[in-house]
């Protein structure tokens, strides 16, 4: 293999895939990225056998071929190179010569034959979805992914493609976040996409207009021009999330988002560090937030609200509330409360595209 290409394009391609490579691998070749040159494209591929990504960048291919190099070292090297064309040439015994302006390296590579393939199922059918919409949905749900390895089915986001709609759901047992958007195609697909793949999808979406997605067999795949990401789906049964969604709350308020977020942040400074408890007291005309820590003191803040019903006192993990509020766009949010022992609900004001259900805590 002998190629020449732009240094910035090479760096961008490596950055798109390098996070997939795990620092500790059972197979040495999985610590590498695969470089494949063919036609006028250099494909860069990384995988950990669960998640894989493949990106194509323009190159002048003098001699086609393939080689694998340490993902960490090639990224470090290219990041430090001057902004000049880069030449990569495979030599005998899988040694690789890399030259850029007056800088030269000789790197130890591994043959490409043993590198696992990263490709979508040949039988897959694809659905189109706006890149911005998908990014918004991931922001609205991924914070609720469980980190409890004993509840493996909760360690990802549940994708459900229904009649004219796509839903993303995540829960850790203490909170549940649901995002939905209209969709053309993909009816009847569902599967749990693992946390690592979710973060990689969100990181690589960028400002593109649309992407293609598919769930086929045990695989999720996302495709953009010159980019493919694949992930093995999590095996297991995702909970019946529709049973968790409250069918109606007697108390529904439209609140100023900025004021609620600021109050929560200020008051939670004095809450206990592990669970960040904050007590909420809703009474006619006011919403009071209180935190108490026997070792540090107490804090309270009151936000005026348009409410005239009965008093409701309830406790929540303030971090959960802030996580749920952050992805809501606009100046206002909807909060629904029933009583001191029932879940609270946060929604966006317009439509029913986003809802987060949060279990209360005893304070």
N, C-alpha and C positions, 0 to 999 in steps of 0.2 A: 504494500500500500504506500502510495506517495501522493500527498495532497497539499494544497495551499489554500489558506482561508483567512478571513478577517479576524483579528484578535478579539474584538468586542463581540462579534457574533459567536465565536467559540466560547467565550466566557458566559454569555447569556444562555447558550445551550447547556453548558455544564451546570449552571445555577438552577435551571429548571428541573434537573433530575437528581442532583447530588444529595438532597435531603433524604431521599429514599434509601440510600446506602446506610446500613447500620454499622457502627464502629466495630462491633464484635460479631464475627460471622463464623458459622461452623464450616462453611466452604470458603476457602481463600478467594476464589474467583468472584464471590458476591461482594467483596470489598472493592471491586473494580467497576469501571464503566466500559461498555462495549462501544468501540468506534468502528463504524462500517461505512466505507466510501464506495459509492456507485453512481454512475451518471454524473450529475452535477450537485449531488447532495452528500453530506456527511450526517449519518444517523448516530446519535448518542443515546445509549440505553442503560438504564439502571434498574435493579430489582432486588428485593429481599425474599423472593418466592411468594410473598403475599400481595405486595403492591409493586407495580412496575410502571415505568414511564419511558417513552421513546420520542425524541425530538429530532427534527431534520433541519439542518442549516445549510445555506449555499456554500459550495466549495469548488475549487478547481481540482478535479481529480485527474492526476497524471497517470496513476496506476491504481485500479480499484483493489479493495481488499478489506481485511478486518483484523482488529487486535483489541485486547483489553488492557487497561492501565489503572493503577490505583486512583480511585475517585478523589480521595483527599489530596493526594500529591499533585495530580494534574490540575485540579482546581486551584490549589495554592500557587502553582507555577504560573498558570495563565493569568491569574489575578495580578501578579507582579510584573508581567511582561510589558514592554513599551507598546504604544499604539501603532504597531507595524504589522504587516502580513506575517502569518505563522506558517511554517512548513513542517509537516509531520511525515516521517519516512520510516517504514518498518524495515529492519535489517535482519541479519541471520540470528537464529535462536531466540526470536521474539524480542530482541532489543529494538528500542524505538529512539530515533534521533529527532529532536525537536529544536527548531531554530527560529529565532525572531530577532531581526536586525543583528546586533553584535552578540546576542545571547544564545548560548547553545546548551542543550541537555542531552544526556543519554539515559534512557529509562528502561527498567526491566518490565516487560509486559508478560501476559499470559495468552496462549492461543485462544481464539474465539470459539473453537468448536464446542467447548464445554459450558459456554455461557447460556443460561436458560432463555428460551424465547419469550418475548413480550409481544403478544398480539391478541386482537379481539377474535371472538369466535367467528368462523366463516359463515355460520348460519344466522348471525345476529341481524335483527332489524333495528333501525335507529329512530329515535324521536328527537325533534329539534326543540331547544329551550333557550331563551335569552340568557346570555352569560351574566348580565346584571341581575336578572331575576334569580338565577341559581345561586349567585354569590349572596344575595340578600337572604335567601332561604337557609343557606348554611349558617350565616351569621345569627339567624333567628332561632336556630336549633342546636348547633354544635356545643354551646356552653353547657347543655344539660346532659351530655354524654356521660355515662357512668365510668368511673375509674376502678370499680370493684371487679377484679378479675374472676371472682367466684360467680358473678352474674354476667357471663360472657356475652349473652344475647343483648345486653344493654350497652356494650362497649362500642357502639357505633350509631349511625343515623339510619332509621328505617325509611327507605324510599318506596312509595306506593304510587303507581301510575293507574289512575282510574278513568272512568268515562269523562273525557274532557278536562281532567285535572291531575296535577301531580302534588303529592303530599310528602313532606319530610317531617319525621317525628323523632324526638330523642327524649329519654328519661333516665334518671338515676334512682328512681324510687321516691325521691323527695320533691321533685318537680318534673313537669312534663311540658315540652315546647313543641308546638305544631305550626308549620308554615304550609300554605297552599297557594298554588297559582294555576291559571288555566293552561292547558296543554293540548296540542294536536298530535295524537298518536301515542303509542306505548300502552294501550289499555291492557290491564290484567297483569302487569309486571309488579313484582315486589321483592325486596331483599334488604338485608342489613349491611350497609357499607361501613367497614371498620374505621375507627378514629383516625388512624394515620392517613388513610386514603382521603377522608373528609378534609383534613387539614391541607393535604397536597392539592386537592381540587380547588379549594378556596384560594390557595396561594398562587396558583397558575392561571386563574381565569382572566385576570387583567381587564382590559377595556374592550374585549372582543364583543361583537354584536350578538352572536349566537354560537351554541355548541351542540354537538350531537351526543346523546347518551343511550345506553342500552343495558338491560339486565337479561342475561342469557345463561341458563343453567345455573352454575355456581359463581358466575363472574359478572362484575360491573365494569363497564368501560365508558370512557369519555373521550371524544374525538374533536380536535380542532385542526385547522390547516397546519400540517407538519408537526402535529403533536398527538400522541396517544397515551392515555393513562388507563391502566387496568388494575383491578383489585379482586381478590377472592372474597366472596361474600361470607359473612359470619353465619355459621350453622346454628340453628336454634329457633325457637318461637318467640317472636316479639310480643309483648303484652298487648291485650286488647285495649288500645289507648282510647277508643271511643267511649268506653265505660267510665273513664276517668274524667272526661270533659263534662263539667257541670251543665245541666240542661237549662238552668236559669237561676239567677241570683236576685233576691229582692232588693239588694242595694247595689246600684250601679252609678258610678260618678265619673265625670269627665274632669281630669285634673291637669294642671300645668306640668309638663314633664320636667322642665329645667328646675323648677322649685322643689319638686319631689326628690329628684336625684341629688340636688345640693343638700337638702335636709337630711337625707339618708346618709350621705357621706360625712356630714359634720357630726351627726349624732353617733354614728357607728365607730367613731374614733375611740370612744370610751367603752365600747361593747367588748365582751369576752372574746379573745382572739380566735379561738378554734371554731366556734359556731356563729359568731358575730350576731347575737340576738338583739332584736329591736322590738319594743312593744309599740303597737299602734292603737291609739284611742280615737275612734271616730264618733264625734258628737255633733249636734246641730251647729253648723257654721264653721267647724274646725276639724283638722286632722292633726293629731299630736303624735310625734315620734319621741320615744324615750329609750335611753340605754343606761344600764347600771352595771358597774363593776366594783365589787367591794374593796378591791385593792387600789383603784384609780379614781373612782368618783362616779358622777352621773351627769347625763346631758339630756336636754329636751329641746324640741323646736316645734312650733305650731304653724301649720299652713292653712290659710282660710279656704274653705270649700263651700260649694253650694249644696248643702245637705240639711235636711230637716227631720230625718227619721230617728229611730231609737239608737241608743249608744251601742257601739260594738267595740270590744277590746280583744285584740288578737296579737300574737307574737309571730315573727318571721325571722329567718336568717337574712340579714340585710344584704349579704353578698348575693344571695339568690335573687332578691328584688332588683338589685342593680344590674346583674347579668341579664335579667329579663327586660329591663327598661332600655338598656343601651342600644339594641338594634332597632327600636321603634323610631321611625322618622316623623318629623313634624313637631309642633309645639305642645300638643296635648296627647294624653293617654287615657284609657278607660280602665278603672279599677273596679272590681266586683268583690264584695264581701257579703257573707251571710251571717256568720256568728263566730264565736271565739274558737270553735273546734273544726270548722269546715274549711276546705281549701280556699285560698284567694286566687283571683284570676286577673291577669293583665292582658289587655288587647290594644291594638291600634284603633284609632278613632274611625277611620274610613274603611269600610268593608270588614271582611272576616278572614283576612289573609294570614293573620298571626294571632296566636293565643298562647299564653303560658299559665299553667296551673301550678301553684306552689302550696305544699302542705304547711300547715301552721306548726309552731313549736311552743311548748309550754314554758312560760317565763314566770 
